[in-house]
Amino acid sequence: MPQDIQKLIRDVPDFPKPGIMFKDITPLLVDGQAFHRAIDLMAEHYKKHKIDQVVCVEARGFILGAPLAYRLGAGIVPVRKPGKLPHETIQATYALEYGTDTLEIHKDAIPAGGRVLIADDVLATGGTVGGVLKLIEQLQGKVVGIAFLIELGFLKGREKIKGHDIFSLIRY
Ligand code: AMP
């Protein structure tokens, strides 16, 4: 039940900065049964979509995206902070609440036309996933869906990534 999973998401006020209510997923990760159930529920939504790769966003996206990919029989493509990937990369810069940030992907990570699912822990303003969409577009991958464990609906991130199949297990 998503409600049982939601009980394992801990609110941490003023982290990492004053005014942010951080959604801490570590109490969920530590509970084997609940974590298993959360991944199964996310995978369920995409199991008929034929996914070639799950594009996982550093760092908590790796934790969720890897078991999701395994469940869907898909590969994994990491999207990382600058300077972490060893081979040739392309970059996308995207807007944050204050300032900008950059993400990288290997140039040859997605075969053209590859059917990908993007995975991350939280959809907040949608800036991060907007950057990931730019990267996949440049590599001519086809975004089949975007999966989040948590969506902060009041931040309206969904509006930034309109036109995609967006799934979130828990909404605030
Ligand atoms: P955004 O680009 O605003 O959609 O923010 C999404 C990224 O920031 C995700 O990768 C999340 O891991 C992280 N994030 C943003 N807001 C929160 C929050 N309230 N709690 C936990 N993580 C967050």
Backbone and ligand atoms as CSV (ligand in chain L), in Angstrom:
chain,resi,resn,atom,element,x,y,z
A,1,MET,N,N,0.844,-1.212,0.000
A,1,MET,CA,C,0.000,0.000,0.000
A,1,MET,C,C,0.867,1.246,0.000
A,2,PRO,N,N,0.630,2.190,-0.892
A,2,PRO,CA,C,1.414,3.423,-0.855
A,2,PRO,C,C,1.364,4.129,0.502
A,3,GLN,N,N,0.227,3.983,1.249
A,3,GLN,CA,C,0.158,4.666,2.566
A,3,GLN,C,C,1.201,4.089,3.522
A,4,ASP,N,N,1.404,2.760,3.482
A,4,ASP,CA,C,2.410,2.141,4.353
A,4,ASP,C,C,3.814,2.603,3.951
A,5,ILE,N,N,3.997,2.806,2.660
A,5,ILE,CA,C,5.294,3.279,2.170
A,5,ILE,C,C,5.486,4.743,2.587
A,6,GLN,N,N,4.420,5.500,2.454
A,6,GLN,CA,C,4.488,6.938,2.799
A,6,GLN,C,C,4.883,7.147,4.267
A,7,LYS,N,N,4.419,6.231,5.131
A,7,LYS,CA,C,4.754,6.346,6.564
A,7,LYS,C,C,6.261,6.244,6.790
A,8,LEU,N,N,6.970,5.659,5.833
A,8,LEU,CA,C,8.415,5.472,5.984
A,8,LEU,C,C,9.234,6.595,5.332
A,9,ILE,N,N,8.547,7.630,4.877
A,9,ILE,CA,C,9.261,8.810,4.358
A,9,ILE,C,C,9.324,9.823,5.501
A,10,ARG,N,N,10.541,10.220,5.845
A,10,ARG,CA,C,10.712,11.101,7.012
A,10,ARG,C,C,10.894,12.554,6.554
A,11,ASP,N,N,10.136,13.434,7.189
A,11,ASP,CA,C,10.289,14.865,6.906
A,11,ASP,C,C,11.418,15.433,7.759
A,12,VAL,N,N,12.394,16.031,7.118
A,12,VAL,CA,C,13.481,16.675,7.867
A,12,VAL,C,C,13.451,18.170,7.548
A,13,PRO,N,N,12.996,18.995,8.499
A,13,PRO,CA,C,12.902,20.426,8.209
A,13,PRO,C,C,14.264,21.084,8.092
A,14,ASP,N,N,14.315,22.097,7.236
A,14,ASP,CA,C,15.506,22.950,7.076
A,14,ASP,C,C,16.759,22.186,6.660
A,15,PHE,N,N,16.585,21.171,5.814
A,15,PHE,CA,C,17.731,20.457,5.250
A,15,PHE,C,C,17.568,20.427,3.735
A,16,PRO,N,N,18.601,20.680,2.968
A,16,PRO,CA,C,19.953,21.109,3.351
A,16,PRO,C,C,20.056,22.594,3.657
A,17,LYS,N,N,18.927,23.330,3.481
A,17,LYS,CA,C,18.954,24.786,3.729
A,17,LYS,C,C,17.706,25.165,4.496
A,18,PRO,N,N,17.732,26.282,5.199
A,18,PRO,CA,C,16.522,26.744,5.881
A,18,PRO,C,C,15.360,26.872,4.898
A,19,GLY,N,N,14.188,26.438,5.339
A,19,GLY,CA,C,12.996,26.565,4.499
A,19,GLY,C,C,12.687,25.343,3.659
A,20,ILE,N,N,13.625,24.406,3.529
A,20,ILE,CA,C,13.378,23.185,2.740
A,20,ILE,C,C,12.915,22.074,3.682
A,21,MET,N,N,11.811,21.420,3.300
A,21,MET,CA,C,11.362,20.234,4.037
A,21,MET,C,C,11.865,19.029,3.244
A,22,PHE,N,N,12.941,18.430,3.724
A,22,PHE,CA,C,13.592,17.355,2.980
A,22,PHE,C,C,12.837,16.044,3.185
A,23,LYS,N,N,12.561,15.365,2.089
A,23,LYS,CA,C,11.909,14.049,2.143
A,23,LYS,C,C,12.998,12.989,2.207
A,24,ASP,N,N,13.200,12.454,3.382
A,24,ASP,CA,C,14.276,11.486,3.631
A,24,ASP,C,C,13.740,10.073,3.409
A,25,ILE,N,N,14.296,9.388,2.395
A,25,ILE,CA,C,13.783,8.050,2.049
A,25,ILE,C,C,14.545,6.936,2.763
A,26,THR,N,N,15.523,7.266,3.600
A,26,THR,CA,C,16.336,6.191,4.197
A,26,THR,C,C,15.530,5.255,5.116
A,27,PRO,N,N,14.470,5.737,5.836
A,27,PRO,CA,C,13.687,4.774,6.619
A,27,PRO,C,C,12.955,3.751,5.724
A,28,LEU,N,N,12.637,4.151,4.503
A,28,LEU,CA,C,12.025,3.205,3.552
A,28,LEU,C,C,13.087,2.230,3.040
A,29,LEU,N,N,14.261,2.740,2.727
A,29,LEU,CA,C,15.317,1.896,2.153
A,29,LEU,C,C,15.749,0.808,3.134
A,30,VAL,N,N,15.677,1.111,4.422
A,30,VAL,CA,C,16.167,0.169,5.422
A,30,VAL,C,C,15.174,-0.979,5.658
A,31,ASP,N,N,13.932,-0.800,5.198
A,31,ASP,CA,C,12.875,-1.790,5.410
A,31,ASP,C,C,12.748,-2.630,4.131
A,32,GLY,N,N,13.305,-3.828,4.166
A,32,GLY,CA,C,13.394,-4.672,2.972
A,32,GLY,C,C,12.054,-4.904,2.287
A,33,GLN,N,N,11.024,-5.224,3.087
A,33,GLN,CA,C,9.711,-5.531,2.488
A,33,GLN,C,C,9.096,-4.296,1.838
A,34,ALA,N,N,9.181,-3.179,2.546
A,34,ALA,CA,C,8.562,-1.948,2.033
A,34,ALA,C,C,9.304,-1.457,0.785
A,35,PHE,N,N,10.626,-1.564,0.796
A,35,PHE,CA,C,11.419,-1.131,-0.367
A,35,PHE,C,C,11.065,-1.994,-1.581
A,36,HIS,N,N,10.987,-3.292,-1.345
A,36,HIS,CA,C,10.635,-4.242,-2.403
A,36,HIS,C,C,9.277,-3.885,-3.003
A,37,ARG,N,N,8.324,-3.597,-2.130
A,37,ARG,CA,C,6.966,-3.258,-2.555
A,37,ARG,C,C,6.957,-1.941,-3.350
A,38,ALA,N,N,7.718,-0.979,-2.879
A,38,ALA,CA,C,7.761,0.324,-3.568
A,38,ALA,C,C,8.295,0.146,-4.997
A,39,ILE,N,N,9.361,-0.629,-5.132
A,39,ILE,CA,C,9.939,-0.856,-6.473
A,39,ILE,C,C,8.953,-1.615,-7.341
A,40,ASP,N,N,8.300,-2.634,-6.779
A,40,ASP,CA,C,7.333,-3.415,-7.554
A,40,ASP,C,C,6.184,-2.532,-8.047
A,41,LEU,N,N,5.709,-1.644,-7.191
A,41,LEU,CA,C,4.595,-0.769,-7.585
A,41,LEU,C,C,5.021,0.196,-8.693
A,42,MET,N,N,6.255,0.666,-8.616
A,42,MET,CA,C,6.743,1.566,-9.672
A,42,MET,C,C,6.940,0.787,-10.975
A,43,ALA,N,N,7.474,-0.406,-10.873
A,43,ALA,CA,C,7.733,-1.230,-12.065
A,43,ALA,C,C,6.419,-1.636,-12.734
A,44,GLU,N,N,5.413,-1.915,-11.914
A,44,GLU,CA,C,4.101,-2.349,-12.399
A,44,GLU,C,C,3.568,-1.374,-13.459
A,45,HIS,N,N,3.758,-0.093,-13.189
A,45,HIS,CA,C,3.225,0.936,-14.082
A,45,HIS,C,C,3.873,0.873,-15.475
A,46,TYR,N,N,5.116,0.386,-15.544
A,46,TYR,CA,C,5.851,0.443,-16.806
A,46,TYR,C,C,6.113,-0.919,-17.438
A,47,LYS,N,N,5.582,-1.973,-16.822
A,47,LYS,CA,C,5.996,-3.308,-17.294
A,47,LYS,C,C,5.537,-3.633,-18.716
A,48,LYS,N,N,4.485,-2.968,-19.191
A,48,LYS,CA,C,4.016,-3.242,-20.562
A,48,LYS,C,C,4.636,-2.283,-21.581
A,49,HIS,N,N,5.548,-1.418,-21.134
A,49,HIS,CA,C,6.039,-0.367,-22.021
A,49,HIS,C,C,7.285,-0.741,-22.822
A,50,LYS,N,N,7.877,-1.876,-22.541
A,50,LYS,CA,C,9.117,-2.286,-23.228
A,50,LYS,C,C,10.193,-1.187,-23.114
A,51,ILE,N,N,10.857,-1.211,-21.989
A,51,ILE,CA,C,11.895,-0.216,-21.702
A,51,ILE,C,C,13.260,-0.822,-22.029
A,52,ASP,N,N,14.081,-0.094,-22.792
A,52,ASP,CA,C,15.435,-0.580,-23.084
A,52,ASP,C,C,16.406,-0.210,-21.970
A,53,GLN,N,N,16.324,1.050,-21.509
A,53,GLN,CA,C,17.224,1.506,-20.443
A,53,GLN,C,C,16.470,2.374,-19.439
A,54,VAL,N,N,16.887,2.262,-18.181
A,54,VAL,CA,C,16.418,3.204,-17.166
A,54,VAL,C,C,17.537,4.226,-16.964
A,55,VAL,N,N,17.219,5.486,-17.197
A,55,VAL,CA,C,18.187,6.573,-17.008
A,55,VAL,C,C,18.046,7.036,-15.557
A,56,CYS,N,N,19.110,6.841,-14.776
A,56,CYS,CA,C,19.045,7.094,-13.333
A,56,CYS,C,C,19.814,8.373,-13.014
A,57,VAL,N,N,19.213,9.218,-12.196
A,57,VAL,CA,C,19.799,10.520,-11.898
A,57,VAL,C,C,20.546,10.459,-10.561
A,58,GLU,N,N,21.837,10.858,-10.608
A,58,GLU,CA,C,22.659,10.868,-9.398
A,58,GLU,C,C,21.990,11.711,-8.304
A,59,ALA,N,N,21.978,11.300,-7.056
A,59,ALA,CA,C,22.498,10.043,-6.561
A,59,ALA,C,C,21.365,9.104,-6.126
A,60,ARG,N,N,20.283,9.665,-5.590
A,60,ARG,CA,C,19.232,8.758,-5.093
A,60,ARG,C,C,18.489,8.074,-6.233
A,61,GLY,N,N,18.565,8.660,-7.427
A,61,GLY,CA,C,17.971,8.002,-8.595
A,61,GLY,C,C,18.648,6.675,-8.894
A,62,PHE,N,N,19.938,6.549,-8.511
A,62,PHE,CA,C,20.645,5.271,-8.725
A,62,PHE,C,C,20.026,4.170,-7.861
A,63,ILE,N,N,19.700,4.543,-6.626
A,63,ILE,CA,C,19.205,3.553,-5.651
A,63,ILE,C,C,17.863,2.989,-6.104
A,64,LEU,N,N,17.027,3.850,-6.680
A,64,LEU,CA,C,15.698,3.401,-7.111
A,64,LEU,C,C,15.720,2.869,-8.542
A,65,GLY,N,N,16.524,3.509,-9.381
A,65,GLY,CA,C,16.534,3.152,-10.799
A,65,GLY,C,C,17.138,1.778,-11.055
A,66,ALA,N,N,18.133,1.385,-10.244
A,66,ALA,CA,C,18.799,0.107,-10.499
A,66,ALA,C,C,17.852,-1.092,-10.274
A,67,PRO,N,N,17.157,-1.170,-9.124
A,67,PRO,CA,C,16.225,-2.293,-8.980
A,67,PRO,C,C,15.043,-2.214,-9.944
A,68,LEU,N,N,14.662,-1.001,-10.304
A,68,LEU,CA,C,13.580,-0.824,-11.272
A,68,LEU,C,C,13.993,-1.418,-12.627
A,69,ALA,N,N,15.219,-1.113,-13.042
A,69,ALA,CA,C,15.736,-1.634,-14.316
A,69,ALA,C,C,15.794,-3.162,-14.274
A,70,TYR,N,N,16.271,-3.691,-13.157
A,70,TYR,CA,C,16.380,-5.153,-13.011
A,70,TYR,C,C,15.003,-5.785,-13.153
A,71,ARG,N,N,14.023,-5.184,-12.515
A,71,ARG,CA,C,12.642,-5.689,-12.526
A,71,ARG,C,C,12.048,-5.647,-13.935
A,72,LEU,N,N,12.444,-4.604,-14.699
A,72,LEU,CA,C,11.876,-4.409,-16.048
A,72,LEU,C,C,12.719,-5.103,-17.119
A,73,GLY,N,N,13.799,-5.729,-16.712
A,73,GLY,CA,C,14.677,-6.383,-17.688
A,73,GLY,C,C,15.382,-5.360,-18.576
A,74,ALA,N,N,15.633,-4.177,-18.040
A,74,ALA,CA,C,16.245,-3.096,-18.822
A,74,ALA,C,C,17.676,-2.858,-18.357
A,75,GLY,N,N,18.432,-2.100,-19.172
A,75,GLY,CA,C,19.769,-1.680,-18.771
A,75,GLY,C,C,19.697,-0.395,-17.948
A,76,ILE,N,N,20.855,0.063,-17.526
A,76,ILE,CA,C,20.933,1.278,-16.707
A,76,ILE,C,C,21.856,2.279,-17.387
A,77,VAL,N,N,21.438,3.537,-17.407
A,77,VAL,CA,C,22.297,4.621,-17.885
A,77,VAL,C,C,22.405,5.659,-16.769
A,78,PRO,N,N,23.621,5.909,-16.274
A,78,PRO,CA,C,23.755,6.932,-15.228
A,78,PRO,C,C,23.834,8.350,-15.802
A,79,VAL,N,N,23.125,9.256,-15.156
A,79,VAL,CA,C,23.290,10.694,-15.410
A,79,VAL,C,C,23.962,11.246,-14.170
A,80,ARG,N,N,25.116,11.938,-14.367
A,80,ARG,CA,C,25.932,12.299,-13.207
A,80,ARG,C,C,26.285,13.779,-13.169
A,81,LYS,N,N,26.767,14.175,-12.014
A,81,LYS,CA,C,27.278,15.539,-11.854
A,81,LYS,C,C,28.550,15.655,-12.702
A,82,PRO,N,N,28.937,16.871,-13.120
A,82,PRO,CA,C,30.087,17.038,-14.005
A,82,PRO,C,C,31.372,16.424,-13.448
A,83,GLY,N,N,32.144,15.825,-14.364
A,83,GLY,CA,C,33.472,15.322,-14.018
A,83,GLY,C,C,33.502,13.918,-13.451
A,84,LYS,N,N,32.369,13.235,-13.393
A,84,LYS,CA,C,32.325,11.892,-12.782
A,84,LYS,C,C,32.372,10.772,-13.819
A,85,LEU,N,N,31.867,11.042,-15.017
A,85,LEU,CA,C,31.814,9.976,-16.031
A,85,LEU,C,C,33.132,9.938,-16.796
A,86,PRO,N,N,33.691,8.747,-17.012
A,86,PRO,CA,C,35.053,8.656,-17.550
A,86,PRO,C,C,35.187,8.872,-19.050
A,87,HIS,N,N,34.141,8.579,-19.811
A,87,HIS,CA,C,34.263,8.634,-21.281
A,87,HIS,C,C,33.717,9.970,-21.783
A,88,GLU,N,N,33.596,10.113,-23.113
A,88,GLU,CA,C,33.099,11.379,-23.686
A,88,GLU,C,C,31.657,11.643,-23.265
A,89,THR,N,N,31.380,12.885,-22.870
A,89,THR,CA,C,30.037,13.198,-22.371
A,89,THR,C,C,29.409,14.365,-23.136
A,90,ILE,N,N,28.105,14.513,-22.958
A,90,ILE,CA,C,27.435,15.771,-23.302
A,90,ILE,C,C,26.839,16.313,-22.005
A,91,GLN,N,N,26.641,17.641,-21.969
A,91,GLN,CA,C,26.141,18.282,-20.750
A,91,GLN,C,C,24.825,19.001,-21.010
A,92,ALA,N,N,24.047,19.139,-19.962
A,92,ALA,CA,C,22.879,20.024,-20.009
A,92,ALA,C,C,22.898,20.860,-18.744
A,93,THR,N,N,22.657,22.154,-18.912
A,93,THR,CA,C,22.558,23.057,-17.755
A,93,THR,C,C,21.095,23.419,-17.590
A,94,TYR,N,N,20.642,23.417,-16.349
A,94,TYR,CA,C,19.217,23.675,-16.099
A,94,TYR,C,C,19.068,24.607,-14.902
A,95,ALA,N,N,17.901,25.230,-14.825
A,95,ALA,CA,C,17.665,26.233,-13.776
A,95,ALA,C,C,17.276,25.568,-12.469
A,96,LEU,N,N,17.842,26.060,-11.386
A,96,LEU,CA,C,17.425,25.681,-10.037
A,96,LEU,C,C,16.645,26.859,-9.466
A,97,GLU,N,N,16.158,26.711,-8.244
A,97,GLU,CA,C,15.440,27.819,-7.623
A,97,GLU,C,C,16.341,29.071,-7.600
A,98,TYR,N,N,17.586,28.850,-7.183
A,98,TYR,CA,C,18.574,29.933,-7.231
A,98,TYR,C,C,19.759,29.414,-8.028
A,99,GLY,N,N,20.020,30.005,-9.188
A,99,GLY,CA,C,21.184,29.625,-9.993
A,99,GLY,C,C,20.911,28.489,-10.961
A,100,THR,N,N,21.994,27.816,-11.384
A,100,THR,CA,C,21.874,26.725,-12.354
A,100,THR,C,C,22.710,25.533,-11.900
A,101,ASP,N,N,22.483,24.411,-12.548
A,101,ASP,CA,C,23.276,23.216,-12.275
A,101,ASP,C,C,23.498,22.490,-13.596
A,102,THR,N,N,24.463,21.578,-13.606
A,102,THR,CA,C,24.790,20.869,-14.847
A,102,THR,C,C,24.814,19.368,-14.599
A,103,LEU,N,N,24.342,18.617,-15.569
A,103,LEU,CA,C,24.391,17.149,-15.517
A,103,LEU,C,C,25.044,16.627,-16.787
A,104,GLU,N,N,25.607,15.433,-16.691
A,104,GLU,CA,C,26.294,14.830,-17.839
A,104,GLU,C,C,25.798,13.409,-18.087
A,105,ILE,N,N,25.948,13.013,-19.345
A,105,ILE,CA,C,25.643,11.623,-19.733
A,105,ILE,C,C,26.703,11.216,-20.758
A,106,HIS,N,N,27.044,9.959,-20.817
A,106,HIS,CA,C,27.974,9.502,-21.856
A,106,HIS,C,C,27.327,9.693,-23.237
A,107,LYS,N,N,28.159,10.179,-24.159
A,107,LYS,CA,C,27.700,10.462,-25.521
A,107,LYS,C,C,27.077,9.238,-26.202
A,108,ASP,N,N,27.634,8.065,-25.872
A,108,ASP,CA,C,27.167,6.848,-26.545
A,108,ASP,C,C,26.260,6.004,-25.637
A,109,ALA,N,N,25.646,6.668,-24.623
A,109,ALA,CA,C,24.929,5.889,-23.610
A,109,ALA,C,C,23.636,5.271,-24.136
A,110,ILE,N,N,22.972,5.986,-25.026
A,110,ILE,CA,C,21.661,5.513,-25.493
A,110,ILE,C,C,21.710,5.324,-27.003
A,111,PRO,N,N,21.437,4.127,-27.478
A,111,PRO,CA,C,21.372,3.947,-28.927
A,111,PRO,C,C,20.214,4.794,-29.474
A,112,ALA,N,N,20.397,5.456,-30.644
A,112,ALA,CA,C,19.334,6.322,-31.190
A,112,ALA,C,C,18.029,5.540,-31.247
A,113,GLY,N,N,16.968,6.153,-30.772
A,113,GLY,CA,C,15.661,5.488,-30.769
A,113,GLY,C,C,15.438,4.591,-29.566
A,114,GLY,N,N,16.441,4.472,-28.704
A,114,GLY,CA,C,16.306,3.633,-27.500
A,114,GLY,C,C,15.149,4.110,-26.635
A,115,ARG,N,N,14.401,3.162,-26.101
A,115,ARG,CA,C,13.206,3.501,-25.302
A,115,ARG,C,C,13.612,3.569,-23.839
A,116,VAL,N,N,13.593,4.780,-23.298
A,116,VAL,CA,C,14.110,4.941,-21.939
A,116,VAL,C,C,13.043,5.390,-20.950
A,117,LEU,N,N,13.274,4.977,-19.710
A,117,LEU,CA,C,12.487,5.435,-18.573
A,117,LEU,C,C,13.441,6.234,-17.694
A,118,ILE,N,N,13.054,7.440,-17.298
A,118,ILE,CA,C,13.874,8.246,-16.381
A,118,ILE,C,C,13.417,7.947,-14.958
A,119,ALA,N,N,14.369,7.776,-14.034
A,119,ALA,CA,C,13.991,7.499,-12.642
A,119,ALA,C,C,14.728,8.433,-11.689
A,120,ASP,N,N,13.975,8.990,-10.734
A,120,ASP,CA,C,14.587,9.794,-9.672
A,120,ASP,C,C,13.729,9.651,-8.419
A,121,ASP,N,N,14.252,10.117,-7.284
A,121,ASP,CA,C,13.484,9.938,-6.045
A,121,ASP,C,C,12.360,10.958,-5.907
A,122,VAL,N,N,12.678,12.246,-6.156
A,122,VAL,CA,C,11.693,13.301,-5.886
A,122,VAL,C,C,11.508,14.198,-7.113
A,123,LEU,N,N,10.245,14.443,-7.484
A,123,LEU,CA,C,9.936,15.504,-8.434
A,123,LEU,C,C,9.569,16.734,-7.614
A,124,ALA,N,N,10.426,17.754,-7.689
A,124,ALA,CA,C,10.144,18.994,-6.956
A,124,ALA,C,C,9.760,20.058,-7.981
A,125,THR,N,N,10.688,20.951,-8.362
A,125,THR,CA,C,10.332,21.978,-9.357
A,125,THR,C,C,10.376,21.450,-10.797
A,126,GLY,N,N,10.979,20.278,-10.995
A,126,GLY,CA,C,11.071,19.708,-12.344
A,126,GLY,C,C,12.308,20.160,-13.104
A,127,GLY,N,N,13.136,21.012,-12.476
A,127,GLY,CA,C,14.337,21.515,-13.153
A,127,GLY,C,C,15.306,20.389,-13.517
A,128,THR,N,N,15.549,19.508,-12.559
A,128,THR,CA,C,16.514,18.415,-12.783
A,128,THR,C,C,16.066,17.512,-13.922
A,129,VAL,N,N,14.833,17.083,-13.854
A,129,VAL,CA,C,14.365,16.148,-14.881
A,129,VAL,C,C,14.271,16.865,-16.240
A,130,GLY,N,N,14.039,18.181,-16.205
A,130,GLY,CA,C,14.066,18.962,-17.445
A,130,GLY,C,C,15.448,18.882,-18.086
A,131,GLY,N,N,16.489,18.945,-17.269
A,131,GLY,CA,C,17.864,18.815,-17.765
A,131,GLY,C,C,18.117,17.427,-18.339
A,132,VAL,N,N,17.606,16.414,-17.673
A,132,VAL,CA,C,17.783,15.031,-18.152
A,132,VAL,C,C,17.062,14.851,-19.491
A,133,LEU,N,N,15.900,15.450,-19.616
A,133,LEU,CA,C,15.155,15.361,-20.894
A,133,LEU,C,C,15.967,15.962,-22.031
A,134,LYS,N,N,16.673,17.092,-21.744
A,134,LYS,CA,C,17.499,17.724,-22.785
A,134,LYS,C,C,18.605,16.779,-23.239
A,135,LEU,N,N,19.204,16.073,-22.259
A,135,LEU,CA,C,20.292,15.141,-22.598
A,135,LEU,C,C,19.777,14.010,-23.488
A,136,ILE,N,N,18.649,13.448,-23.122
A,136,ILE,CA,C,18.112,12.300,-23.871
A,136,ILE,C,C,17.685,12.725,-25.278
A,137,GLU,N,N,17.137,13.934,-25.347
A,137,GLU,CA,C,16.730,14.479,-26.650
A,137,GLU,C,C,17.947,14.582,-27.571
A,138,GLN,N,N,19.071,15.087,-27.018
A,138,GLN,CA,C,20.287,15.238,-27.831
A,138,GLN,C,C,20.785,13.895,-28.338
A,139,LEU,N,N,20.562,12.845,-27.564
A,139,LEU,CA,C,21.025,11.510,-27.970
A,139,LEU,C,C,19.951,10.776,-28.782
A,140,GLN,N,N,18.860,11.458,-29.033
A,140,GLN,CA,C,17.738,10.906,-29.812
A,140,GLN,C,C,17.126,9.657,-29.210
A,141,GLY,N,N,17.128,9.625,-27.888
A,141,GLY,CA,C,16.408,8.538,-27.213
A,141,GLY,C,C,14.927,8.874,-27.148
A,142,LYS,N,N,14.110,7.836,-26.953
A,142,LYS,CA,C,12.667,8.071,-26.835
A,142,LYS,C,C,12.277,7.896,-25.366
A,143,VAL,N,N,11.764,8.966,-24.764
A,143,VAL,CA,C,11.378,8.904,-23.349
A,143,VAL,C,C,9.986,8.265,-23.249
A,144,VAL,N,N,9.956,7.063,-22.713
A,144,VAL,CA,C,8.695,6.324,-22.601
A,144,VAL,C,C,7.970,6.723,-21.317
A,145,GLY,N,N,8.734,7.118,-20.302
A,145,GLY,CA,C,8.096,7.503,-19.051
A,145,GLY,C,C,9.099,8.123,-18.097
A,146,ILE,N,N,8.550,8.739,-17.039
A,146,ILE,CA,C,9.380,9.354,-16.002
A,146,ILE,C,C,8.804,8.912,-14.668
A,147,ALA,N,N,9.625,8.223,-13.872
A,147,ALA,CA,C,9.128,7.620,-12.625
A,147,ALA,C,C,9.789,8.254,-11.409
A,148,PHE,N,N,8.948,8.614,-10.448
A,148,PHE,CA,C,9.437,9.168,-9.184
A,148,PHE,C,C,8.829,8.376,-8.040
A,149,LEU,N,N,9.571,8.283,-6.956
A,149,LEU,CA,C,8.969,7.728,-5.747
A,149,LEU,C,C,8.015,8.768,-5.160
A,150,ILE,N,N,8.457,10.036,-5.146
A,150,ILE,CA,C,7.715,11.107,-4.471
A,150,ILE,C,C,7.528,12.286,-5.418
A,151,GLU,N,N,6.324,12.859,-5.393
A,151,GLU,CA,C,6.076,14.091,-6.143
A,151,GLU,C,C,5.596,15.173,-5.181
A,152,LEU,N,N,6.261,16.327,-5.212
A,152,LEU,CA,C,5.817,17.473,-4.418
A,152,LEU,C,C,4.919,18.303,-5.327
A,153,GLY,N,N,3.640,17.924,-5.356
A,153,GLY,CA,C,2.693,18.471,-6.329
A,153,GLY,C,C,2.560,19.972,-6.256
A,154,PHE,N,N,2.707,20.523,-5.048
A,154,PHE,CA,C,2.524,21.974,-4.870
A,154,PHE,C,C,3.611,22.788,-5.573
A,155,LEU,N,N,4.703,22.156,-5.982
A,155,LEU,CA,C,5.762,22.873,-6.703
A,155,LEU,C,C,5.543,22.857,-8.226
A,156,LYS,N,N,4.521,22.123,-8.635
A,156,LYS,CA,C,4.082,22.102,-10.038
A,156,LYS,C,C,5.172,21.702,-11.049
A,157,GLY,N,N,6.077,20.823,-10.632
A,157,GLY,CA,C,7.132,20.344,-11.522
A,157,GLY,C,C,6.569,19.647,-12.743
A,158,ARG,N,N,5.439,18.996,-12.562
A,158,ARG,CA,C,4.787,18.239,-13.637
A,158,ARG,C,C,4.529,19.127,-14.862
A,159,GLU,N,N,4.234,20.387,-14.610
A,159,GLU,CA,C,3.918,21.306,-15.720
A,159,GLU,C,C,5.133,21.557,-16.612
A,160,LYS,N,N,6.337,21.400,-16.026
A,160,LYS,CA,C,7.569,21.623,-16.804
A,160,LYS,C,C,7.880,20.462,-17.731
A,161,ILE,N,N,7.291,19.317,-17.455
A,161,ILE,CA,C,7.642,18.117,-18.232
A,161,ILE,C,C,6.384,17.526,-18.872
A,162,LYS,N,N,5.494,18.416,-19.248
A,162,LYS,CA,C,4.212,18.018,-19.850
A,162,LYS,C,C,4.425,17.142,-21.079
A,163,GLY,N,N,3.459,16.309,-21.350
A,163,GLY,CA,C,3.519,15.503,-22.568
A,163,GLY,C,C,4.190,14.156,-22.347
A,164,HIS,N,N,4.652,13.895,-21.124
A,164,HIS,CA,C,5.278,12.610,-20.836
A,164,HIS,C,C,4.407,11.795,-19.896
A,165,ASP,N,N,4.620,10.492,-19.906
A,165,ASP,CA,C,3.925,9.617,-18.967
A,165,ASP,C,C,4.676,9.699,-17.635
A,166,ILE,N,N,4.124,10.472,-16.710
A,166,ILE,CA,C,4.792,10.698,-15.425
A,166,ILE,C,C,4.085,9.866,-14.366
A,167,PHE,N,N,4.877,9.090,-13.623
A,167,PHE,CA,C,4.299,8.290,-12.546
A,167,PHE,C,C,5.004,8.640,-11.235
A,168,SER,N,N,4.216,8.894,-10.198
A,168,SER,CA,C,4.817,9.044,-8.870
A,168,SER,C,C,4.006,8.208,-7.890
A,169,LEU,N,N,4.713,7.493,-7.041
A,169,LEU,CA,C,4.038,6.566,-6.127
A,169,LEU,C,C,3.378,7.327,-4.969
A,170,ILE,N,N,4.048,8.360,-4.487
A,170,ILE,CA,C,3.558,9.111,-3.331
A,170,ILE,C,C,3.506,10.586,-3.675
A,171,ARG,N,N,2.361,11.206,-3.405
A,171,ARG,CA,C,2.204,12.648,-3.738
A,171,ARG,C,C,1.918,13.467,-2.493
A,172,TYR,N,N,2.528,14.637,-2.443
A,172,TYR,CA,C,2.255,15.593,-1.365
A,172,TYR,C,C,1.676,16.855,-1.950
L,1,AMP,P1,P,13.849,19.650,-8.822
L,1,AMP,O1,O,14.912,19.852,-9.838
L,1,AMP,O2,O,13.447,20.926,-8.139
L,1,AMP,O3,O,12.652,18.880,-9.346
L,1,AMP,O4,O,14.499,18.807,-7.648
L,1,AMP,C1,C,14.675,17.488,-7.810
L,1,AMP,C2,C,15.948,16.976,-7.234
L,1,AMP,O5,O,16.288,17.562,-5.983
L,1,AMP,C3,C,15.763,15.502,-6.981
L,1,AMP,O6,O,16.869,14.848,-7.546
L,1,AMP,C4,C,15.666,15.357,-5.495
L,1,AMP,O7,O,16.553,14.363,-5.087
L,1,AMP,C5,C,16.070,16.689,-4.899
L,1,AMP,N1,N,15.018,17.299,-4.055
L,1,AMP,C6,C,14.348,18.448,-4.292
L,1,AMP,N2,N,13.520,18.759,-3.309
L,1,AMP,C7,C,13.643,17.781,-2.402
L,1,AMP,C8,C,13.026,17.516,-1.112
L,1,AMP,N3,N,12.116,18.333,-0.585
L,1,AMP,N4,N,13.397,16.397,-0.463
L,1,AMP,C9,C,14.314,15.560,-0.979
L,1,AMP,N5,N,14.924,15.756,-2.156
L,1,AMP,C10,C,14.601,16.842,-2.859
